[in-house]
Amino acid sequence: MAYKDRKKLIEKINVYNLENYDRVVIMVPKGQKSVIKAAADSAGESLGGYIKKAIQERMAKGGIKNE
């Protein structure tokens, strides 16, 4: 599906994301983001994917099911 109007496409994506995802914002000390990003890059993952995987692994280790 091609969209000629970029604004409408972005609006559709934003509505979809609001309906299907929760947002979690974390704050880290200055300089820590680049350290985490470098670790994600060396693992071949995005920053968000790296953080989500770390959370899932910690939850699994604690016996919490992630569905």
Sequence and secondary structure as in RCSB ss.txt:
>XXXX:A:sequence
MAYKDRKKLIEKINVYNLENYDRVVIMVPKGQKSVIKAAADSAGESLGGYIKKAIQERMAKGGIKNE
>XXXX:A:secstr
   S HHHHHHHHHHHHHHH         TTHHHHHHHHHHHTT  HHHHHHHHHHHHHHHTT    
